[in-house]
Amino acid sequence: MFVFTLLFGIVFYDIIGFNSIDEICGMLLLILFARNMFKEKDWPINKFFFTTICVFLFYTVYSFYIGSNTKKAIFMDLIIQMKPYLAFFCIYQMMPQFDENQKKTLKDLCLVLWCIFLPIGLYGFLDIRIFNRIMGHPSCYAAIVTALSLTYLYCGNYSKKEKTIFLIMLFVGIASGRSKFYGFYALSIFMVFYLGKIENLKFDFKNTTALLLLIAAMAFVAREKLDLYFVQGLSETESEEKDLLARFVLYATSFKLLADYVPFGTGLASFGTHASGVYYSNIYTKYGIDSVWGLSKSFNKFIADTYYPSLAQFGIMGVILFFLFWVYIILKSIRNSQITQDSKLFTITCLIIGYLLIENIADASFTSNRGLFMMMFLGLVAANQKAEAKRIIQTTQIQGIKND
């Protein structure tokens, strides 16, 4: 399942052009999850998973209550919004483990695929248009390189040699020319060679300073995008400027929606999502952006072009819950890393989360095929960490009993 999603949900997704692969992968994952649940007599379910389901159920009822869109639209958006969370929790609940042979096979596969795509990246340094001709967009190439590099790092022993190979593999993605990728590459160097060391995994002045410098470096390489989406988006702009960039308008309007619909937002299928475009939401007309190129009823191609503006659907409360989700996973990973004294899985956890958070600034990666794979990957890493920490705790307890 993991290899199938990697190959057809990431590597060959844009080349093949079959856009329903991620839905197929998600359905297969749910079938595996249901099979696993029925095998257990007590039907165990993770409390965090249950809480997440309850949150989405609340927003569904809330959306029906305020009439955010048609029932069909609300259900469509519910499925799309829940997809990445289901991918994470289904894997996390099943607690899969790869043996050494499987990891070696997967590691070799990643190297072979990377070598196949390497000439495209090298040519991309000379002519970036090659990415558009082969896979539709440079960001697609960056996603392939990221997925292969992270999977290689996961399957290895986290030696200095493998860390170096990981960064070399990742470096080719710079050819995509995406400022988001530059920021992710800076994060990768920081995590692998500094914070990825278990002895550095603590909150102190030194680490805080290093983290602030990293954030400053990432903000510097993405300064133009940040200025456009967040600084200019809060200021008054001429109407003709809005027509230049749909994404700019989505960000500007999302701040207004967060202020106007406190605390639970405009509801599902109402703003910045695929469903809100297919079943055209009245929010676009109400806020006067239905005439913007790419956001109109007749041409809505860019309505779901980025992720963060869509959080306006969930309001201030939803924004808080969204970021608390990531904080919870990171804190859980830190605790397990301190038990296992192994920094590899913590590093990969932070890199996957960092990738998604950075990508979502100018792309709806979280609810796309990339988000599905990355959340599956995150669930796998979190499950491995939990299993290893549990094993060590049980071993320690047994040893303590023997000593007594």
C-alpha positions as CSV (number, residue, x, y, z in Angstrom):
1,M,0.0,0.0,0.0
2,F,2.8,2.4,0.9
3,V,4.7,1.6,-2.3
4,F,1.6,1.8,-4.4
5,T,0.8,5.3,-3.0
6,L,4.4,6.5,-3.4
7,L,4.5,5.3,-7.1
8,F,1.0,6.3,-8.3
9,G,0.1,8.9,-5.8
10,I,3.3,10.9,-6.0
11,V,6.0,9.8,-8.5
12,F,3.9,9.1,-11.6
13,Y,0.7,10.9,-10.5
14,D,1.1,14.0,-12.8
15,I,2.8,12.1,-15.6
16,I,-0.1,9.6,-15.8
17,G,-2.7,12.3,-15.3
18,F,-5.2,10.0,-13.5
19,N,-6.4,12.4,-10.8
20,S,-8.5,9.8,-8.9
21,I,-5.5,7.8,-7.7
22,D,-5.5,9.5,-4.2
23,E,-9.2,8.7,-3.8
24,I,-8.5,5.0,-4.7
25,C,-5.5,4.9,-2.3
26,G,-7.7,6.4,0.4
27,M,-10.5,3.9,-0.1
28,L,-8.0,1.0,-0.1
29,L,-6.6,2.4,3.2
30,L,-10.0,2.5,4.7
31,I,-10.7,-1.1,3.7
32,L,-7.5,-2.2,5.4
33,F,-8.4,-0.2,8.5
34,A,-11.9,-1.7,8.7
35,R,-10.4,-5.2,8.3
36,N,-8.0,-4.5,11.1
37,M,-10.8,-3.1,13.3
38,F,-13.1,-6.1,12.7
39,K,-10.3,-8.5,13.7
40,E,-10.2,-6.9,17.2
41,K,-12.9,-8.0,19.6
42,D,-13.1,-4.7,21.5
43,W,-12.9,-2.4,18.4
44,P,-10.2,-0.2,19.8
45,I,-10.0,3.4,18.5
46,N,-7.4,6.0,19.3
47,K,-8.7,8.8,21.6
48,F,-7.1,11.5,19.4
49,F,-8.7,10.0,16.3
50,F,-12.1,9.9,18.1
51,T,-11.7,13.6,19.1
52,T,-10.9,14.5,15.5
53,I,-14.0,12.7,14.2
54,C,-16.1,14.6,16.7
55,V,-14.7,17.9,15.6
56,F,-15.6,17.2,12.0
57,L,-19.1,16.0,13.0
58,F,-19.6,19.2,14.9
59,Y,-18.6,21.3,11.8
60,T,-20.8,19.2,9.6
61,V,-23.9,19.8,11.8
62,Y,-22.9,23.5,12.1
63,S,-22.6,23.8,8.3
64,F,-26.1,22.3,7.9
65,Y,-27.5,24.6,10.5
66,I,-26.1,27.8,8.9
67,G,-26.7,26.6,5.4
68,S,-23.1,27.1,4.2
69,N,-23.9,25.3,0.9
70,T,-26.0,22.4,-0.4
71,K,-26.0,19.1,1.5
72,K,-24.2,17.5,-1.4
73,A,-21.5,20.2,-1.3
74,I,-21.0,19.9,2.4
75,F,-20.6,16.1,2.3
76,M,-18.1,16.4,-0.6
77,D,-16.1,18.9,1.3
78,L,-16.2,16.8,4.5
79,I,-14.7,13.9,2.7
80,I,-11.9,16.0,1.1
81,Q,-11.1,17.8,4.4
82,M,-11.1,14.6,6.4
83,K,-9.0,12.6,3.9
84,P,-5.5,13.6,5.2
85,Y,-6.5,13.0,8.8
86,L,-8.0,9.6,8.0
87,A,-4.7,8.7,6.2
88,F,-2.7,9.6,9.3
89,F,-5.0,7.9,11.9
90,C,-5.7,4.7,9.8
91,I,-2.0,4.0,9.6
92,Y,-1.3,5.1,13.2
93,Q,-4.0,2.8,14.5
94,M,-2.9,-0.2,12.5
95,M,0.7,0.2,13.7
96,P,2.5,-1.3,10.6
97,Q,6.2,-2.3,10.8
98,F,8.6,-2.7,7.8
99,D,11.2,-5.4,8.3
100,E,14.8,-4.9,7.2
101,N,14.3,-6.6,3.8
102,Q,11.3,-4.4,3.0
103,K,13.3,-1.3,4.0
104,K,16.2,-2.2,1.9
105,T,14.0,-2.9,-1.1
106,L,12.2,0.4,-0.6
107,K,15.5,2.2,-0.2
108,D,16.9,0.8,-3.4
109,L,13.6,1.6,-5.2
110,C,13.9,5.3,-4.1
111,L,17.5,5.5,-5.4
112,V,16.6,4.0,-8.8
113,L,13.6,6.3,-9.2
114,W,15.7,9.3,-8.2
115,C,18.4,8.4,-10.8
116,I,15.6,8.1,-13.4
117,F,14.4,11.6,-12.6
118,L,17.8,13.1,-12.0
119,P,18.4,14.1,-15.7
120,I,15.2,16.1,-15.7
121,G,16.3,18.0,-12.7
122,L,19.7,18.7,-14.1
123,Y,18.2,20.0,-17.3
124,G,15.8,22.0,-15.2
125,F,18.7,24.1,-13.9
126,L,19.1,25.2,-17.5
127,D,15.5,25.4,-18.7
128,I,12.8,25.2,-16.0
129,R,10.1,24.8,-18.7
130,I,11.0,21.1,-18.9
131,F,8.9,20.5,-15.7
132,N,5.8,21.9,-17.3
133,R,6.3,19.8,-20.4
134,I,6.8,16.5,-18.6
135,M,4.7,16.8,-15.4
136,G,2.7,20.0,-15.7
137,H,4.4,22.1,-13.0
138,P,7.8,22.5,-11.3
139,S,6.2,21.9,-7.9
140,C,5.3,18.3,-9.0
141,Y,9.0,17.6,-9.5
142,A,9.9,19.1,-6.1
143,A,7.2,16.8,-4.5
144,I,8.7,13.7,-6.2
145,V,12.2,14.5,-5.0
146,T,11.0,15.3,-1.5
147,A,9.0,12.0,-1.2
148,L,11.9,9.8,-2.5
149,S,14.5,11.6,-0.3
150,L,12.4,11.3,2.9
151,T,11.6,7.7,2.2
152,Y,15.3,6.9,1.6
153,L,16.1,8.6,4.9
154,Y,13.4,6.6,6.8
155,C,14.6,3.3,5.4
156,G,18.3,3.8,6.3
157,N,20.2,3.6,9.5
158,Y,20.6,7.4,9.8
159,S,24.3,7.3,9.4
160,K,26.3,10.4,8.4
161,K,26.7,9.0,4.9
162,E,23.0,8.5,4.6
163,K,22.2,11.9,5.9
164,T,24.6,13.4,3.2
165,I,23.0,11.3,0.5
166,F,19.6,12.4,1.6
167,L,20.5,16.1,1.3
168,I,22.2,15.4,-2.1
169,M,19.0,13.7,-3.3
170,L,16.9,16.6,-2.0
171,F,19.2,19.3,-3.5
172,V,18.0,18.4,-7.1
173,G,14.6,19.8,-6.2
174,I,16.1,23.3,-6.1
175,A,15.9,23.1,-9.9
176,S,12.2,23.6,-9.5
177,G,12.8,27.2,-8.6
178,R,10.2,27.2,-5.9
179,S,10.9,29.5,-2.9
180,K,8.9,27.1,-0.7
181,F,11.4,24.3,-1.6
182,Y,14.4,26.6,-0.6
183,G,12.8,27.0,2.8
184,F,12.2,23.3,3.1
185,Y,15.8,22.5,2.1
186,A,17.1,24.9,4.8
187,L,14.8,23.2,7.4
188,S,16.2,19.8,6.3
189,I,19.8,20.8,6.8
190,F,19.0,22.2,10.2
191,M,17.0,19.1,11.3
192,V,19.5,16.5,10.0
193,F,22.7,18.1,11.2
194,Y,21.7,20.0,14.3
195,L,18.3,19.4,15.9
196,G,18.3,15.8,14.7
197,K,20.9,14.9,17.3
198,I,19.2,13.5,20.4
199,E,21.4,15.6,22.8
200,N,20.2,18.8,21.1
201,L,16.6,17.8,21.6
202,K,15.7,20.3,24.3
203,F,14.4,23.8,24.8
204,D,17.2,26.2,25.8
205,F,18.6,29.5,24.7
206,K,21.0,28.0,22.1
207,N,18.3,25.9,20.4
208,T,15.8,28.8,20.5
209,T,18.3,31.1,18.9
210,A,19.1,28.6,16.2
211,L,15.5,28.0,15.5
212,L,14.8,31.8,15.2
213,L,17.7,32.1,12.8
214,L,16.3,29.3,10.7
215,I,12.8,30.9,10.6
216,A,14.5,34.2,9.6
217,A,16.4,32.4,6.7
218,M,13.2,30.7,5.5
219,A,11.3,33.9,5.7
220,F,14.0,35.7,3.7
221,V,13.9,33.2,0.8
222,A,10.1,33.4,0.7
223,R,9.9,37.1,1.4
224,E,8.1,38.1,-1.8
225,K,5.4,35.5,-1.3
226,L,4.9,36.4,2.4
227,D,4.7,40.1,1.5
228,L,2.1,39.4,-1.2
229,Y,-0.1,37.1,0.8
230,F,0.1,38.5,4.3
231,V,1.3,42.1,4.3
232,Q,-0.3,43.4,1.1
233,G,-3.4,41.2,1.8
234,L,-4.2,43.2,4.9
235,S,-4.0,46.6,3.1
236,E,-6.4,48.4,0.8
237,T,-5.8,47.5,-2.8
238,E,-7.1,48.6,-6.2
239,S,-9.6,46.3,-7.9
240,E,-7.3,45.9,-10.9
241,E,-4.6,44.6,-8.6
242,K,-7.0,41.9,-7.3
243,D,-7.5,40.6,-10.8
244,L,-3.8,39.8,-11.1
245,L,-3.7,37.0,-8.6
246,A,-6.6,34.9,-7.2
247,R,-4.5,33.6,-4.4
248,F,-3.8,37.1,-3.1
249,V,-7.6,37.7,-3.0
250,L,-8.3,34.5,-1.2
251,Y,-5.8,35.4,1.6
252,A,-7.2,39.0,1.9
253,T,-10.8,37.8,2.1
254,S,-10.0,34.9,4.5
255,F,-8.9,37.5,7.2
256,K,-12.2,39.3,6.7
257,L,-14.2,36.0,7.1
258,L,-12.3,35.1,10.3
259,A,-13.3,38.5,11.7
260,D,-16.9,38.3,10.5
261,Y,-17.7,34.7,11.4
262,V,-16.5,34.2,14.9
263,P,-15.7,31.7,16.2
264,F,-16.7,28.7,13.9
265,G,-16.3,30.3,10.5
266,T,-18.4,30.1,7.3
267,G,-18.9,26.4,7.3
268,L,-17.9,23.5,5.0
269,A,-17.9,24.0,1.2
270,S,-18.2,27.8,1.6
271,F,-14.7,29.2,0.8
272,G,-11.4,28.3,-0.7
273,T,-12.2,24.6,-1.4
274,H,-12.9,22.4,-4.4
275,A,-16.5,21.9,-3.3
276,S,-17.1,25.6,-2.9
277,G,-16.2,26.0,-6.5
278,V,-18.2,23.0,-7.9
279,Y,-21.2,24.1,-5.9
280,Y,-20.5,27.8,-6.2
281,S,-20.7,29.3,-2.7
282,N,-22.6,32.6,-2.2
283,I,-19.6,33.8,0.0
284,Y,-17.7,34.8,-3.2
285,T,-20.6,37.0,-4.3
286,K,-21.3,38.4,-0.9
287,Y,-17.7,39.6,-0.5
288,G,-17.5,40.9,-4.1
289,I,-14.8,38.5,-5.4
290,D,-16.9,36.5,-7.8
291,S,-15.6,38.7,-10.7
292,V,-11.9,37.9,-10.0
293,W,-10.2,35.9,-12.7
294,G,-10.0,32.3,-11.5
295,L,-12.6,32.8,-8.7
296,S,-15.7,33.4,-10.8
297,K,-18.6,30.9,-11.2
298,S,-17.8,30.3,-14.9
299,F,-14.0,30.0,-14.3
300,N,-13.2,28.8,-10.8
301,K,-9.9,27.0,-11.4
302,F,-8.0,28.8,-8.7
303,I,-10.5,28.7,-5.9
304,A,-8.8,25.7,-4.3
305,D,-5.3,26.8,-5.3
306,T,-4.0,27.2,-1.7
307,Y,-4.9,25.8,1.7
308,Y,-4.7,28.3,4.5
309,P,-7.5,30.6,3.3
310,S,-9.9,27.6,3.4
311,L,-9.4,27.5,7.2
312,A,-11.7,30.5,7.3
313,Q,-14.5,27.9,6.9
314,F,-13.6,26.7,10.4
315,G,-13.2,30.1,12.0
316,I,-10.8,31.2,14.7
317,M,-11.5,28.0,16.6
318,G,-10.7,25.8,13.6
319,V,-7.4,27.6,13.0
320,I,-6.4,27.0,16.6
321,L,-7.4,23.3,16.4
322,F,-5.5,22.9,13.1
323,F,-2.2,24.1,14.6
324,L,-2.8,22.3,17.9
325,F,-3.0,19.1,15.9
326,W,0.6,19.6,14.7
327,V,1.8,20.7,18.1
328,Y,0.4,17.6,19.7
329,I,2.1,15.3,17.2
330,I,5.5,17.0,17.6
331,L,5.2,16.9,21.5
332,K,4.3,13.2,21.3
333,S,7.3,12.6,19.0
334,I,9.6,14.5,21.4
335,R,8.5,12.4,24.3
336,N,8.9,9.1,22.4
337,S,12.3,10.2,21.1
338,Q,13.5,10.9,24.7
339,I,12.4,7.3,25.6
340,T,14.0,5.6,22.6
341,Q,17.0,7.9,22.5
342,D,16.6,7.8,18.7
343,S,16.4,11.1,16.7
344,K,15.8,9.7,13.2
345,L,12.0,9.4,13.5
346,F,11.7,12.7,15.3
347,T,13.6,14.4,12.5
348,I,11.4,12.8,9.8
349,T,8.3,13.8,11.7
350,C,9.4,17.4,11.8
351,L,10.4,17.4,8.1
352,I,7.0,15.9,7.0
353,I,5.1,18.5,9.1
354,G,7.4,21.3,7.9
355,Y,6.9,20.2,4.3
356,L,3.1,20.3,4.6
357,L,3.0,23.6,6.5
358,I,5.4,25.3,4.0
359,E,3.6,23.9,1.0
360,N,0.2,25.0,2.2
361,I,1.2,28.6,1.9
362,A,0.8,28.6,-1.9
363,D,-0.8,25.2,-2.6
364,A,-3.6,23.0,-1.3
365,S,-1.1,20.1,-0.8
366,F,-2.7,19.0,2.5
367,T,-5.9,17.9,0.8
368,S,-4.3,16.7,-2.4
369,N,-2.5,13.5,-3.4
370,R,0.7,14.8,-1.8
371,G,-1.1,15.4,1.5
372,L,-2.5,11.8,1.4
373,F,1.0,10.2,1.0
374,M,2.7,12.5,3.5
375,M,0.0,11.9,6.1
376,M,0.3,8.2,5.6
377,F,4.0,8.5,5.9
378,L,3.6,10.6,9.1
379,G,1.2,8.0,10.5
380,L,3.8,5.2,9.8
381,V,6.6,7.2,11.5
382,A,4.4,8.0,14.5
383,A,3.4,4.4,14.8
384,N,7.0,3.2,14.7
385,Q,8.0,5.7,17.4
386,K,5.1,4.6,19.6
387,A,5.8,0.9,19.2
388,E,9.5,1.3,19.9
389,A,8.9,3.5,23.0
390,K,6.3,1.0,24.3
391,R,8.8,-1.9,23.8
392,I,11.5,-0.1,25.7
393,I,9.1,0.8,28.6
394,Q,7.9,-2.8,28.8
395,T,11.5,-4.1,28.7
396,T,12.5,-1.7,31.5
397,Q,9.5,-2.7,33.6
398,I,10.3,-6.5,33.2
399,Q,13.9,-5.8,34.1
400,G,12.8,-3.9,37.1
401,I,10.6,-6.8,38.3
402,K,13.5,-9.2,37.8
403,N,15.8,-7.0,39.8
404,D,13.2,-6.8,42.6
